[in-house]
């Protein structure tokens, strides 16, 4: 298996987690694979059919690939500069604590609608964090697209 995430982790499955009063969310133990403290890049991401906002969570390898791709783009292209500004202002680096929790910055939690509960959805080399309500909308849209989407593999 390719190095999907930290220590070759493959982020798959679905988890419902509690968000504590300090906005900490437990990363599932099988997504940590023994790593105690991992740095993740959080991005506000328009992930739903009506551009519902979620948090895209990139482990080190995926964050490096995104950073490399963006920094290789032209400095003279106004679309690239807009992309850099948008991703730059809508991202933040966070480090999991020894218990495997990440703290979601307040402005990001608010923008993604994450309050007392969150849904973590594995995406193989990364994962997303959703408010349960927004995730339900995305699940309905995914079901409608399912047959066509499966043709991509």
Beta strands, then each sheet from edge to edge (+ up, - down):
strand 1: 14-18
strand 2: 24-26
strand 3: 39-46
strand 4: 53-58
strand 5: 91-95
strand 6: 101-103
strand 7: 117-122
strand 8: 127-130
sheet 1: 1+ 7- 8+ 4- 3+ 5-
sheet 2: 2+ 6-
end
